[in-house]
Amino acid sequence: MENDHEAYILLLLSDSNLPTGSFVASAGLESYVTHGFFTDAASPSAPPSPDKTDYTISFLRDSLSTYAHSALPFVLDAHLVAEEALAETQGSTEAVVDRAIGRLRALDELYETMTLNHVARRASKSQGVALLTLNTKGFSKPQLSRHLQPPGPANVPERETRGTAMVDQLKLLVRREETHGHLPVCWGVLTATLGLSAERSQYLHLFLQARSLLSASVRLNTIGPYAAQQLLLHAVRPLVDAEISKCKHLTTGILASDGPETQEDEVIRGPAMTWPLGEILASRHGLQHSRIFNS
């Protein structure tokens, strides 16, 4: 049953109709195209240059690599914090949630500090609060008619109560501007409350990042919709698999409770930005005279 539950949650979260705001973000692709990186300045006598599909795959590879190294450690740590709070058997719900929120705020602040690109910061916070709103408005139990009510008592499990309280408090702090609500942190919390494992949470997050890049590429008219589906089936999976295998065990290091040596080792193996060019181009997104994406 647990596998059936996870499979159903994966289907829900992979729905492109979810109102998470990802359709207005290109993760730097629009700036990358505008700055001429989809063209070749070689002379006419030179060998044929790569087509736009090749350029798209190149961008996907570099963008997914830097995103996996920088975001997945936060997804994992946020998921662990939320899962520990949901599984806690001692203490009141309020005390457990308060402890978890304190640790999540520390993760959120670290991600804000490490994201030097102001455009990426803005997009991350916009999509993060959209996820929290989705959990409250889209994944909460509706008031069903008596004919559709499931049989049995209507008791709400403690785990579900804590999950709802944690998401609501985090969203309230974001609204008050007392924390940032970055996407990787909010994604980790959301998937933990929905019962998705940490590994599947990371894999789905990176897959959705790749899919949103291809969606942006279609709207930029660099590739067509059929080519995007071809890449999604044949090119994206090996890229995602490779990055997951390298990054799924990376953590931020700030949750380590062991000695100083362990903490130092965690920091060395922690989040990093691996594609400086993409970071520079993404930060220049706002300098374009016309644009269709927010990032």
C-alpha positions in Angstrom: 0.0 0.0 0.0 2.9 2.4 0.7 4.2 2.0 -2.8 0.7 2.6 -4.2 0.4 5.7 -2.1 3.7 7.0 -3.3 2.8 6.2 -6.9 -0.4 8.2 -6.6 1.4 11.2 -5.0 3.9 11.1 -7.8 1.1 11.3 -10.4 -0.5 14.2 -8.5 2.7 16.2 -8.2 3.8 15.6 -11.8 0.6 17.1 -13.1 1.5 20.1 -15.3 -1.7 21.9 -14.3 -0.6 22.3 -10.7 -0.6 26.1 -9.9 3.1 26.3 -8.8 4.2 29.2 -11.0 6.9 27.2 -12.8 5.4 28.2 -16.2 6.7 31.8 -15.8 10.3 30.7 -15.1 12.9 29.6 -17.6 15.8 29.2 -15.2 18.0 31.5 -17.3 17.2 29.8 -20.7 15.6 33.0 -22.1 18.7 35.0 -21.3 20.9 32.2 -22.6 19.2 32.4 -26.0 19.1 36.2 -26.1 22.8 36.4 -25.5 23.4 34.3 -28.6 24.4 31.0 -27.2 22.0 29.2 -29.5 23.8 30.5 -32.6 27.2 29.7 -34.1 29.4 32.5 -35.5 31.5 30.1 -37.6 32.1 30.9 -41.3 29.9 29.4 -44.0 32.8 27.1 -45.1 33.0 25.6 -41.6 31.4 22.2 -40.8 27.7 22.3 -40.0 27.0 23.7 -36.6 24.9 21.9 -34.0 21.1 22.4 -34.4 19.0 23.9 -31.7 18.2 20.5 -30.2 21.9 20.0 -29.4 22.1 23.5 -27.8 19.0 22.6 -25.8 20.6 19.4 -24.5 23.8 21.2 -23.7 21.9 23.8 -21.7 19.9 21.1 -19.9 23.0 19.2 -18.9 24.7 22.2 -17.4 21.6 23.7 -15.8 20.5 20.4 -14.2 24.0 19.8 -12.9 24.3 23.2 -11.1 20.7 23.0 -9.9 21.1 19.4 -8.5 24.3 20.4 -6.7 22.8 23.6 -5.2 19.2 22.6 -4.5 19.0 18.9 -3.8 20.9 19.2 -0.5 18.2 21.6 0.8 15.4 19.3 -0.5 16.9 16.4 1.4 17.5 18.3 4.7 14.1 20.0 4.6 12.5 16.6 4.0 14.5 15.1 6.9 13.4 17.9 9.3 9.8 17.6 8.3 9.8 13.8 8.5 11.4 13.8 12.0 8.8 16.2 13.2 6.0 14.1 11.7 7.4 10.9 13.3 8.1 12.4 16.7 6.1 10.6 19.4 7.0 12.8 22.4 6.0 16.4 23.1 3.1 18.5 22.1 2.3 19.2 18.4 3.0 22.9 19.0 6.5 22.3 20.5 7.5 19.7 17.8 6.3 22.1 15.0 8.2 25.0 16.6 11.4 23.1 16.7 11.0 22.0 13.1 10.2 25.5 11.9 13.3 26.8 13.5 15.5 24.3 11.6 13.6 25.0 8.4 14.2 28.8 8.8 17.9 28.1 9.2 17.9 26.1 5.9 15.9 28.8 4.2 18.3 31.5 5.3 21.3 29.5 4.1 19.7 29.0 0.7 19.1 32.7 0.5 22.7 33.4 1.3 24.1 30.9 -1.2 21.9 32.1 -4.0 23.8 35.1 -5.3 21.6 35.6 -8.4 18.8 38.0 -7.4 16.6 36.7 -10.3 16.9 33.1 -9.2 16.1 34.2 -5.6 12.9 35.9 -6.7 11.7 33.0 -8.8 12.6 30.5 -6.0 10.6 32.4 -3.4 7.6 32.9 -5.8 7.4 29.1 -6.5 8.0 28.2 -2.9 5.1 30.1 -1.5 3.0 28.8 -4.4 3.8 25.2 -3.2 2.7 26.1 0.4 -0.5 27.6 -0.9 -1.1 24.5 -3.0 -0.8 22.3 0.0 -3.3 24.3 1.9 -5.8 24.9 -0.8 -5.3 22.0 -3.1 -4.3 19.1 -1.0 -6.4 19.7 2.1 -9.4 17.4 2.6 -12.6 18.9 1.0 -16.0 18.9 2.7 -17.6 16.0 0.9 -21.3 15.2 0.9 -22.4 12.4 3.1 -22.7 10.1 0.0 -19.0 10.6 -0.7 -17.6 10.4 2.8 -15.3 7.4 3.4 -16.6 4.8 5.8 -15.2 4.7 9.4 -14.5 7.4 12.0 -13.5 10.9 10.9 -10.5 11.1 13.3 -7.6 13.1 11.9 -4.3 11.3 12.4 -1.6 13.1 14.5 0.8 13.0 11.6 -1.6 14.9 9.3 -2.4 17.4 12.1 1.3 18.2 12.5 1.9 18.4 8.8 -0.9 20.9 8.3 0.3 22.9 11.3 3.9 23.0 10.0 2.9 24.1 6.5 0.5 26.7 7.8 3.1 28.2 10.2 5.8 28.2 7.5 3.4 30.0 5.1 2.5 32.5 7.8 6.2 33.3 8.4 6.7 33.8 4.6 3.7 36.1 4.4 5.1 38.1 7.3 8.5 38.2 5.5 10.1 36.5 8.6 11.5 33.8 6.3 12.0 33.5 2.6 10.1 30.4 1.5 12.6 29.1 -1.1 11.4 26.4 -3.5 13.8 23.5 -2.4 12.9 23.9 1.3 9.2 24.2 0.6 9.3 21.2 -1.7 11.0 19.1 0.9 8.4 20.0 3.5 5.5 19.4 1.1 6.6 16.0 -0.1 7.4 14.8 3.5 3.9 15.8 4.6 2.4 14.0 1.6 4.3 10.8 2.5 6.8 10.8 -0.4 10.2 9.3 0.4 13.3 11.6 0.3 14.8 9.9 -2.7 11.7 10.1 -4.8 11.2 13.7 -3.7 14.6 14.6 -5.0 14.2 12.7 -8.2 10.8 14.2 -9.0 12.0 17.7 -8.1 14.9 17.4 -10.6 12.7 15.8 -13.3 10.1 18.7 -12.9 13.0 21.2 -13.3 14.0 19.5 -16.5 10.4 19.5 -17.8 9.9 23.1 -17.0 13.1 24.0 -19.0 11.8 22.1 -22.0 8.4 23.8 -21.7 10.2 27.2 -21.7 12.2 26.1 -24.7 9.0 25.3 -26.6 7.5 28.7 -25.8 10.8 30.4 -26.9 10.5 28.5 -30.2 13.9 27.0 -29.9 12.5 23.5 -30.2 9.0 22.2 -31.1 6.6 20.3 -28.8 7.4 16.9 -30.4 11.1 17.5 -30.0 10.6 18.4 -26.4 8.8 15.1 -25.8 11.6 13.2 -27.5 14.1 14.8 -25.3 12.0 14.2 -22.2 11.9 10.5 -23.0 15.4 9.8 -24.4 17.7 12.6 -23.1 16.3 13.8 -19.8 16.2 10.5 -17.9 20.0 9.7 -18.2 20.8 13.3 -17.2 18.5 13.2 -14.2 19.8 9.7 -13.2 23.4 10.8 -13.4 22.8 13.9 -11.3 20.8 12.1 -8.7 23.5 9.4 -8.3 26.0 12.2 -7.6 23.9 14.5 -5.5 21.3 12.5 -3.6 23.4 12.1 -0.5 24.6 15.7 -0.4 23.5 17.7 2.6 23.8 21.3 3.7 25.8 20.4 6.8 23.9 22.7 9.2 21.8 19.9 10.6 24.9 17.8 11.6 25.0 17.1 15.3 28.3 15.2 15.4 31.8 16.5 16.0 33.5 19.4 14.2 35.2 17.0 11.8 31.9 15.5 10.6 30.4 19.0 10.1 33.4 20.1 8.1 33.1 17.0 5.9 29.4 17.7 5.4 30.1 21.3 4.3 32.8 20.1 1.8 30.3 17.7 0.3 27.5 20.2 0.5 25.7 22.5 -1.9 27.7 24.2 -4.7 27.2 26.1 -7.9 28.9 24.3 -10.8 28.1 26.5 -13.8 29.2 30.2 -13.3 28.3 31.2 -16.9 24.7 30.2 -16.4 24.6 32.1 -13.1 25.9 35.3 -14.9 23.5 35.0 -17.8 20.5 34.3 -15.5 21.4 37.4 -13.4 21.2 39.5 -16.7 17.7 38.4 -17.4 16.2 41.7 -16.2 18.4 43.7 -18.7 16.7 42.3 -21.7 14.5 44.8 -23.6 11.7 42.3 -23.9 11.1 39.1 -22.2 8.3 36.6 -21.6 9.6 34.9 -18.4 10.3 36.2 -14.9 13.6 34.4 -14.7 
